[in-house]
């Protein structure tokens, strides 16, 4: 009788231990290796979409120093970045590429505001196209860095960061949020 009850206790113990370890096993599968082939194509596609927005918003007046690049970081989410030098812009002419006149401060502010709006629209319309290997609190982040040289101030760097969580993207799809409602959910940092 004791062997029967000891076998029962052992079997019951294994059952309880299995139920306790089940969430750990599934967490290990999620935190395991990520299939890079699954991520490469959507990341490149989103890089190209950002590049199109940058070229459409900042034609000729600003020089793209670093094309948009992206990466998936399991702890934070998708991160994209690019760099623009305000003084490297060129104008295409029949005689080749010529350096254009330096844009005015007002023109710089207007172009940056337009770029910010276009990037928010990009997140709104294409953010859901990224494979969502993210929990609700993970983000899609776009970092834009601007280099500017003026004789008065020297080199001035400006950084623009736009970030939106997967939860906000999901909610914008399910509740059919307008672009203005979505814009209020995008965190925008400038320094």
Secondary structure by P-SEA (a helix, b strand, c coil): caaaaaaaaaaaaaaaaaaaaaaaaaaaaaaccccccccaaaaaaaaaaaaaaaaaaccccccccccbbbbbbccccccccbbbbcccbbbbccccccccccccaaaaaaaaaaaaaaaaaaaacccccccccccccccbbbbbbbbbbbccccbbbbbbbbbbcaaaaaaaaaacccaaaaaaabbbbcc
